[in-house]
Amino acid sequence: MSENKLFCAIVFLTSLFCSTCSQGTRFVHSAALDAERRYNIKWGFDESTITFEIEVETRGYVGFGLSPTGAMSSSDIVIGGVLNGSPYLLDYFTDSNRKVHRDPLQNYELLYGRENDTHTVLAFSRNLQTCDDNDKIITGSTVRVIWAFHAEDVGESGLVYHGMNRGRKSLRLLNPGTGPSIPAGTAFFDLQNKEVPVPHKDTTYWCQIFRFPEMKKKHHVIRIEPLIQKGHENLVHHILLYQCDSNLNKSEVNRGHECYHPNMPDSFLTCETVLFAWAIGGEGFTYPPHVGMSIGTSIDPVYVQLEIHFDNPSLQGGIVDSSGLRLYYSPSLRRYDAGVIETGVWVSLYHMLPPGMTDYITEGHCTQECLQEMPSGVHVFAVLLHAHLAGRAITARHFRQQLELQPLASDDQFDFNFQEFQPLSQERLILPGDSLITECRYNTKGRMNMTWGGLSTREEMCLSFLLYYPRVNLAKCESLPEIAGQLKFIGVTEIQEPVTTWPFVIKSPKKYSNLSFTEAMDKYKWTMKKGKSFNDIVRKLPMNVRCSKTGQDEWSIQGMIVSPPEVRSEQTSTAVVACRKDSAIQCEHSLALLLTACLLLILQTCLHL
């Protein structure tokens, strides 16, 4: 047996021993995996182990799995039930052809099982990292959970096909969102569209002005949740809430119009500062006990704009929508007022992704020139990472002098259909001299033309929305790479001046003459190798950084070289260490951490005997 296999075998045996210690894990998180709530899970975790309890409306077998894509292929699956009064649980995996195989290493441990006349309940646990190639490593990133059940148990003939009793749901098992833990009877108000006719087109942004309820004294909003019209869960892609000019005319209240439209009322342009953001798949957000969104004072929002993005790729007609947000508020004040900073890549055509790329990286910079607006620093307590269909991974990176700190937030399994604020397990202090980079990884394989930065779902964004306290006068901090270097890559030498059209027009060379710069970029014969070279160049180009305060006060820093230096990384400690076949050291580290955890648990148990 090789040294690495020996280590992994010891880790596996240790995990079996340690699992006994973790059976008391509290199920502090829960989710319904289907709309009818037939399949419900609870779970809890510690540094090395996760424990599930599943309750399903069946007296037959229950299947639960972790999938790389949400499909059946290449998944890590456990199947169990209660047969003749005895619970059973087996560890399986599927290959790339969706064929089910029994795993030689049974890493899921059955804790208990029971059933009544209608439901089956199973509890089981496993290590976050099992050293088994057939098991998925569980991290803080998005996990695509798959589920199934059948009316019959697993018999001697094996599994019976589950039919339509199956589904998928994205969750963050180790970093779940905040639940609706607010006092019963908390007052609320709704900001809700009234039967908005959704246009017969692919993408629509609809804006409407609302007035917050008049308050005689300061209150704090303590929870915000979406009100998505039933049946429109895939139509409403995201909702943004903006603060508008407090001197807006009252006649604007409840006025709605298509956003970013040439005929949009000028008053809508005063709504610039993001107060809250929700995206598809997310649930509500509850502020931590010491923080709330302030309303009712002279500097608080009076008028707000609700922006809803309707995603209608099938071009359905006759749709009428009444979605919006519900805000819960309380006169019991928290210690701090919350704010939101939007950071990342400025939404623009200058943010472009070549076709056919399996791994393309863009970076949005927030530099210390912007962050000087918060002289005492701020504490970030939650982050929403946002991209569109090509997005595969997003990281909100944090730099201080010559040191890169741990990311504010990250998701290396980004799911476009599951976006919500991630509460930070530990709040992060951002100081005036710090800088931030929102790094997005994309896959444009199968696309024939450039993917442009823009508002449509089929265009791209790369944004981080940071929820923080105390509130300061900084709303946006974003960047774009200079266009000249991007055009130079494809051979453009001159553009037509003065610039009178958008996108602007190329003058030379001849092969691009009279083409817009977007047409020229599409005409270029892209390959994966050229796309990689383009990516390397763009990430080294000077950046234009844009900063904006509450309202429309903004400034920019042109042509900055803001690529991150070759810096030291902050050392981190975690019990979830990759256990690869070619790395005995990593497995040895996992062993040491697991043994330490187990010894501590044994000692605690003995002290209580």
Secondary structure, DSSP 8 states (H G I E B T S, - for coil): --HHHHHHHHHHHHHHHHHTGGGG----EEEESSTTS-EEEEEEE-SSEEEEEEEES-SS-EEEEEESSSSSTT-EEEEEEEETTEEEEEEEEE-TT--EEE-SS---EEEEEEE-SS-EEEEEEEES--S-TTS----SS-EEEEEEE-SS--BTTB----TT-EEEEEE-SSS--------TT-EEEEEE--SEEE-SSSEEEEEEEEE----SS-EEEEEEEEE--TT-TTTEEEEEEEE--TT--GGGTT-EEETT-TTS-GGGGG--EEEEEEETB---EE--TTEEEEESSTTS-SEEEEEEEEE-TT---SEEE--EEEEEEESS--SEE-EEEEEEE-SSTTSEE-TT-SSEEEEEEE-HHHHTTSTT-EEEEEEEEE--TTEEEEEEEEEETTEE---SEEETT-BTTBB--EEEEEEEEE-TT-EEEEEEEE--TT--S-EEBSSSTTSB--EEEEEEES--S--EEEEEE-HHHHHHHTT--EE-SS--SSS-BEEESGGGTT-BHHHHHHHS---HHHHHHHHHHHTTS-EEEEEE-STT-EEEEEEE-----S-EE-----S-----TT-HHHHHHHHHHHHHHHHHHHHHHHHH-
